Amino acid sequence: MENYSIIIFILAIVIGLSVLAEQIKLPYPILLVIVGLAIGFIPGIPEIEINPEIIFLLFLPPLLYDASFNISPKDFKTNLSTIGTLAIPLVFLTTFWIAVVARYMIPGMTWPLAFVLGSILSATDAVAAMSITKGLGLSHKTITILEGESLINDASALVAYRFAVAAALGYSFVIWEATLQFILLLGGGFLVGFTMGKILAFVLQRVHKNPIVTISFMLLMPFVTYLVAEHLHVSGVIAVVILGLAIARFSNKIFPESLKNQSKGLWDIIIFLLNGLIFILIGLNFPYILKNIDNSLILPYIGYAVIITIVALLIRMTRVFLQKIKLQKAFKKNDTKKRKVSEHTLLDSKNSFIISWSGMRGIVSLAIAMGLPKTLEDGSPFPQRSAIIFISVAVVLLTLIGQGLTLPWIVKKLNPKKE
């Protein structure tokens, strides 16, 4: 009962702070994180430990479904090259370079543990970026790329994380096996999402005249799809994304405008509350994690987090601008009669910089960090567990507050034209 009371109290704070954030012209995710931090340090406040399974089941499916439902399939396809580059190769590149930096910078950090840390911080949280830049006039292309990236990169990060943790637990790592499993996870997730989408479309076609039943099915299906995919040991993330894309196309064909508006209004409220809850939980959780760290190590660990944040940002910036150059070269080489690379796929310097700066870490990084095993196979404590969790959460906070506070200013300064 106490936990329910806390959740209701937090939701009330979320609603109140969102109004305040609008008045003081501060992005509400940033305000929620800062207030969450402040509340967490108040003496007597109950400790809140995030359960990663709850995060993955209750938060990921609706957020992914909503994002994939609202993204334009045509725009997604047009920018697929950039989205794919950011969602897959960049995730693994980030994992590798953070691991290299952590291995030689942090005392006692072995290669397997360094790769665990790298995989935790490899995926960006576009939910944060989109919440922070909402209403700032981002170009349609930038929004599509950021949302598209977030639909896929979580799956890549979770695969990297699984193999890194397995290596840390003492299991051997074989590159071809990892590649095959990655393909099976993504392919299996696609099949589950496609199948569940067909089932939902079949049901909705017969009940769409009943708005309550229709919306109820649409609310329930992301959770069912995610659970089915995870039970089959394939990517629940990809399954929910494919479900959202499929149902978006289907609903545009048969849903009356009144049902679309009713459904959108309900989803907007749910996503708003979930986003708010996520950001304030990130802040609230930090004092709990802080208690597991020796006082003498806090400043060095924060220093490591700052360096890792900078490294991750530079890697992302480099990859985005290389993609910009690659697309421009490919466009120039195209035959003028039949272009393979459309002009709409090209990136300019302003949008490239905004996409780079939008690489904030968020709830997925926090959840998989908290989900680290507490013991090895022999029962001994998982080495450097507290350090990995603390540094991961510190990087999440640094990117959310540091990049988050400056991102609106950068967007306004560059003011890229809408496309």
Number of C-alpha atoms within 10 A of each C-alpha: 5 7 10 9 10 14 13 11 11 19 17 13 17 27 15 11 18 18 12 15 16 11 9 9 9 16 21 24 28 24 22 27 25 20 19 24 20 14 16 22 16 10 7 7 11 13 14 16 13 17 12 18 13 11 17 18 16 14 19 22 26 25 22 25 27 23 21 25 21 15 18 16 16 9 16 19 13 20 21 17 16 22 22 16 16 28 26 19 14 21 25 21 19 25 26 20 19 26 25 15 16 24 19 13 13 14 9 13 19 17 17 19 24 26 29 30 29 31 31 29 32 32 32 29 25 25 21 26 27 16 17 22 19 13 9 14 14 21 14 12 20 19 20 23 25 25 23 28 24 22 25 21 28 25 24 24 26 21 20 23 24 16 20 24 19 15 17 20 18 11 12 10 12 9 9 9 10 15 12 10 14 19 13 15 24 21 16 20 30 23 17 26 29 23 17 25 25 16 12 19 19 11 13 23 14 10 15 18 14 11 18 14 13 20 20 11 15 20 19 12 21 30 20 16 27 29 18 19 24 17 11 14 13 25 29 32 30 31 33 36 29 27 30 28 22 22 22 20 14 17 17 11 9 12 17 13 10 10 18 14 12 13 18 15 11 12 18 12 11 16 16 16 16 18 22 24 23 21 25 25 23 23 25 27 22 24 18 18 19 17 11 13 15 10 10 8 11 15 10 13 19 18 14 19 22 17 17 23 24 15 16 25 20 15 17 24 20 16 21 24 18 13 19 19 16 13 20 17 13 14 18 12 12 13 10 9 6 8 13 12 20 14 13 11 19 22 23 13 14 16 23 21 19 23 22 21 21 26 25 27 28 26 24 23 26 25 21 24 25 24 14 18 14 13 13 14 11 7 8 9 12 16 18 15 19 20 21 22 26 26 23 28 30 23 28 26 26 19 24 28 18 15 21 25 17 13 21 21 13 15 19 13 10 14 16 17 11 10 9
